[in-house]
């Protein structure tokens, strides 16, 4: 799972790196709104992937084994006539 997160983070960063020069200048007008919204969503994706990488909890290996199941007692069959 960690490899997938790193791959998606790097691909989002590469997408921003290559797309920013082609975006219109942020200002008034439809092109400016598009650039602002696009950059907002791109930063949202990058921030989400980065936060998952930072705060992901990994299962810790315990040194003691804990048994949760109780030993099953053998039951005798009772005949009913």
Residue frames as qw, qx, qy, qz and C-alpha x, y, z in Angstrom:
[[0.000, 0.886, 0.464, 0.000, 0.00, 0.00, 0.00],
 [0.326, -0.755, 0.090, 0.562, 2.88, 2.33, 0.72],
 [0.388, -0.072, 0.587, 0.707, 4.21, 1.93, -2.82],
 [0.155, 0.654, 0.653, 0.349, 0.83, 2.89, -4.27],
 [0.193, -0.916, -0.256, 0.242, 0.71, 6.04, -2.13],
 [0.388, -0.555, 0.326, 0.660, 4.21, 7.10, -3.12],
 [0.339, 0.201, 0.686, 0.611, 3.43, 6.44, -6.80],
 [0.056, 0.804, 0.557, 0.201, 0.23, 8.51, -6.70],
 [0.292, -0.857, -0.058, 0.420, 2.00, 11.33, -4.85],
 [0.393, -0.351, 0.484, 0.699, 4.83, 11.42, -7.39],
 [0.265, 0.419, 0.699, 0.515, 2.43, 11.28, -10.33],
 [0.055, -0.906, -0.418, 0.042, 0.38, 14.18, -8.91],
 [0.341, -0.740, 0.164, 0.556, 3.55, 16.22, -8.41],
 [0.383, -0.060, 0.631, 0.673, 4.67, 15.45, -11.97],
 [0.175, 0.679, 0.654, 0.283, 1.26, 16.43, -13.31],
 [0.149, -0.937, -0.185, 0.255, 1.46, 19.79, -11.53],
 [0.438, -0.518, 0.374, 0.632, 5.06, 20.32, -12.67],
 [0.312, 0.112, 0.683, 0.651, 4.23, 19.78, -16.34],
 [0.074, 0.709, 0.664, 0.225, 0.79, 21.47, -16.35],
 [0.229, -0.767, -0.249, 0.546, 1.54, 24.76, -14.56],
 [0.208, -0.314, 0.356, 0.855, 3.32, 26.41, -17.51],
 [0.011, -0.272, -0.737, -0.618, 0.31, 25.74, -19.75],
 [0.116, -0.691, -0.675, 0.231, -2.33, 27.09, -17.34],
 [0.136, 0.752, 0.190, 0.617, -3.62, 30.61, -18.01],
 [0.171, 0.244, -0.460, 0.836, -2.74, 33.32, -15.50],
 [0.228, -0.553, -0.757, 0.261, -4.88, 33.42, -12.40],
 [0.030, 0.087, 0.041, -0.995, -7.09, 36.48, -12.59],
 [0.543, 0.366, 0.360, -0.665, -10.56, 37.46, -13.60],
 [0.567, 0.389, -0.498, -0.528, -12.24, 35.54, -16.33],
 [0.964, -0.036, -0.017, -0.264, -13.03, 31.94, -16.98],
 [0.752, 0.396, -0.446, 0.282, -9.41, 30.92, -17.61],
 [0.021, 0.520, -0.565, 0.640, -8.28, 32.35, -14.30],
 [0.737, -0.281, 0.289, -0.542, -11.05, 30.56, -12.42],
 [0.960, 0.165, -0.215, -0.067, -10.16, 27.30, -14.13],
 [0.513, 0.478, -0.551, 0.452, -6.48, 27.67, -13.17],
 [0.264, -0.470, 0.510, -0.671, -7.32, 28.45, -9.56],
 [0.873, -0.142, 0.173, -0.433, -9.75, 25.56, -9.16],
 [0.887, 0.307, -0.338, 0.073, -7.38, 23.15, -10.94],
 [0.321, 0.489, -0.601, 0.545, -4.47, 24.11, -8.69],
 [0.530, -0.392, 0.403, -0.635, -6.70, 23.86, -5.60],
 [0.964, -0.019, 0.030, -0.265, -7.74, 20.30, -6.47],
 [0.742, 0.422, -0.447, 0.268, -4.17, 19.34, -7.36],
 [0.039, 0.494, -0.600, 0.628, -2.91, 20.60, -4.00],
 [0.751, -0.264, 0.257, -0.549, -5.79, 18.79, -2.29],
 [0.964, 0.159, -0.209, -0.045, -4.73, 15.50, -3.92],
 [0.522, 0.472, -0.528, 0.475, -1.06, 16.05, -3.03],
 [0.259, -0.474, 0.494, -0.682, -1.91, 16.99, 0.55],
 [0.884, -0.166, 0.093, -0.426, -4.19, 13.98, 0.99],
 [0.906, 0.229, -0.324, 0.144, -1.58, 11.52, -0.24],
 [0.314, 0.511, -0.529, 0.601, 1.13, 13.17, 1.84],
 [0.489, -0.444, 0.383, -0.646, -0.98, 13.10, 5.01],
 [0.972, -0.071, -0.051, -0.219, -1.77, 9.41, 4.56],
 [0.744, 0.359, -0.435, 0.359, 1.94, 8.68, 4.19],
 [0.060, 0.520, -0.500, 0.690, 2.76, 10.63, 7.34],
 [0.495, -0.280, 0.466, -0.677, 0.00, 9.37, 9.61],
 [0.810, 0.058, -0.498, -0.303, -0.41, 5.79, 8.43],
 [0.601, -0.500, 0.545, -0.302, -0.46, 3.29, 11.28],
 [0.560, 0.330, -0.750, -0.119, 1.45, 0.12, 10.70],
 [0.884, -0.395, -0.157, -0.195, 0.62, -3.03, 12.69],
 [0.089, -0.705, 0.656, -0.253, 3.17, -3.61, 15.41],
 [0.749, 0.047, -0.661, -0.004, 4.50, -7.06, 16.02],
 [0.602, -0.664, 0.243, -0.371, 3.98, -8.12, 19.59],
 [0.180, 0.484, -0.840, 0.165, 6.57, -10.22, 21.38],
 [0.328, 0.012, 0.851, -0.411, 3.97, -12.09, 23.38],
 [0.278, -0.178, -0.760, -0.559, 1.35, -14.21, 21.73],
 [0.407, 0.034, 0.483, -0.775, -2.12, -13.72, 23.03],
 [0.087, -0.207, -0.933, -0.282, -4.63, -16.48, 22.56],
 [0.395, -0.064, 0.074, -0.913, -8.17, -15.25, 22.30],
 [0.747, -0.098, -0.494, -0.434, -9.85, -18.60, 21.88],
 [0.597, -0.427, 0.559, -0.386, -10.68, -20.74, 24.85],
 [0.027, 0.208, -0.965, -0.156, -9.83, -24.40, 24.68],
 [0.700, -0.067, -0.297, -0.647, -12.81, -26.37, 23.44],
 [0.451, -0.220, 0.799, -0.331, -13.96, -29.05, 25.83],
 [0.227, -0.009, -0.889, -0.397, -15.03, -32.31, 24.31],
 [0.604, -0.058, 0.221, -0.764, -18.73, -32.82, 24.57],
 [0.199, 0.032, 0.979, -0.003, -20.30, -36.19, 25.08],
 [0.402, -0.144, -0.515, -0.744, -23.28, -37.00, 23.00],
 [0.377, 0.053, 0.704, -0.599, -26.39, -37.62, 24.96],
 [0.124, -0.195, -0.869, -0.437, -28.83, -40.11, 23.53],
 [0.433, 0.111, 0.338, -0.828, -32.43, -39.13, 23.71],
 [0.002, -0.162, -0.956, -0.243, -35.04, -41.84, 23.20]]
